[in-house]
Amino acid sequence: MANVYFVYIHVVCHFMKTSVKITILIILVIVDFIALSIYTQKLKLDPSVAIGIIVIALFIFIVNILIAVFFLIFKKPSLTGLFVLNAFLASAISVYVFEKEMKKQSNLLSESWQFQKNDTVFSLTRWKKRNEFSMNYSLSPGSSSGFLDGKYFKENNSWILVTDSTKMKIENNVLIGFRKPADTIRMLKDE
């Protein structure tokens, strides 16, 4: 009977240690997420900093591994494992948070749509802070050429796009007047 009691105590203590480990890991992940979210909101991000995201994720990974080594040296294997696991989780979180913030900041600067006519893909970008738009076309993936630039203004629930020789309208993700005044083209909004 005493052996069963000691086995029961051992199992309960082991479970408590596991629940403590899980709690510590959850706290680490929450702190990582909050700290990275606050840090990225203060940055001006654009697609040119994509390599910076990889560098920061690698830095976070190395710092967590160094903390794990520190706990290994001081014979705390349970904390060593937690920080090795957190190295991977925190790196993944950093990439996610940076990409999310970069997309959010990009949406403050512009919005874009795409549509296809025959074998040509057109991209239309409205630059929010400059009241300008640009249109590019692509005949093959990876290539793009400038096609049309102009100004825009808001009229009711539509964007009116004006160049020296054309006038188009965007209404509910539909481009009106692309080649002929009555043309209507459904566009896909980039997210």
N, C-alpha and C positions, 0 to 999 in steps of 0.2 A: 504494500500500500504506500509506503514512504517513497519507493522508487517511482510510482505513478505520479505522486505529488510533485517530486523533483522534476520529472519530465514535463508535467503541466506548467510549472513555474518557468522552466527553461523555454518552453514554446511561447508562453505569454511574454516573457522578456524579449525573446527574439522578435516577436511580432511588434512589440512596442518600439524596438530599435528600428525596425523596418518602417513603421509609421512615422517615427521621428525623422528618418532619412527622407521619406517622401515629403514630409512637411518642409524640411530644410530645402529640398530641391524645388518645391513649388514656390517657396519664398524667394529663392535665387532667381527663378525664371520671371517672377513678377517684378522683382527689382531690376533685372536686366531689361525687361520690356519697358518699364516706366522710365528708367534712366536713358535708354536709347531713344524713346519717343520724345522726351524733353530735349535731348541733345540735337536730334535731327530737325526739330521745329525751329531751332535758332539758326540753322544753316540755310544758305541760299544754294539749293541743289539744282543741277541741270544734268542732262545726259553725259556731259563731259566728265563728271565726277564718278562715273560708273566704276572705274578702276579703284577709286578711293574707297568704295564700298567693300571691295574685295580685301584691300589692305586693312581696313578697320576690322572686318570679320576675322582676318588672320591674326591681328593684334589681340582681339578679344579671346580667340582660341588659345594663343600662346600664354596670355596672362592667366587663364584658368588652368592650363597645364602646369605652369610654374607654381600656382597655389596648390595644386594636387601634389606636386613633387615635395613642396614644403611639408604638407601633411604626411606624406610617405616617410620623409626623413624623421619626423617626430612620432612615427608609428601610430598614425591614425588612419588605418586603411579604409574605414567606412567613409571618412570625409574625402579621402583621396579619390575613391570611386565616384562620389558625388560631383567633385569638381571636374573629373574627366568627362562625365556625362554632361555637366553644365557647359563644358567647352564646346561641345557639338551643338547643344540647344541654344546657347547664347549666340554662337556664330550664325546659326540659321535665323534666329530672331533678328539679329542686326541686319541681315540681308533683306528680310521681309519688311522691317520698319523703314529702312532707307528707301526701298523701292516704293512703298506706299507713300512716303512723304514726298519723294521726287515726283510721283504722279500727281499728288495733290497740288504741289507748287506749280507744276507744268499746266494744270487745268486753270490756275489763276492767271496765267499768261496768254493762253490760247485755247481754242477748241478746233477740232479737225473732223472732217468727214471724208469718206471715199465713195466713189461710184465707178462703174465700169461701162464703157461704150465699146462694143465690138471687142478688139483685143487690147484695148488701152485702158489702164487704170488711172483715174484722176484723183488727186488729193486736193482738198480745199481747206485752207487754214485761216481762221479769223484771229488776228493778233489783238487781244483785248485792250492792251494799254496804248496802242498806237492808232486804233480805229482804221486799220489796214487789213487787207486780205491778200492771200497769194494762192495761186493754183498751179500745181505741178502735174505732169503726166509721166507715166511709165509704160514702156512697151515690153519690158522684161523685168523680172524680180531683181532688185538690187540697183536698178538704174532709175534716175529721175531727172527730168528737165523742167526748168521754169517755163510757165506758159502764160500766166496772166497775173498782174498785180493791180491793186486799186484801193479805193477807200470804201468804207461802209458806214451806214447809220441805221438806227433802229426806227421802224415805223410800225406802230401797233404791236403785233406779236411777231413781226418779221424783221429780218436783216436785209437791207437793200445794199447790193454790191454794185459799185459804179467804177467804170474805167473811162478812158477818153472816148471809147467807141461802143461800150456795152453797158447794159443795165440788167442785173439779175436779182432774184429774190430767194432767200431761204426762209421757208415756212414749214414748221413741223418736220424737219429733216428732209424736206423736198426742195430741190433746186428748180426754180422756175425761170425760163428764159435763157438756158445755156447756149443753144445755137440759134433757136428761133424763139420769138416771144412766147409762144404757146407751149414750148417744150417743158415737160415736167419729168424730173429724174429723182427717184427715191435714193437717198444717200444713207450710208451706214456711218453713224457717229463713232469716232474712235473713243475708247474708254480709257 
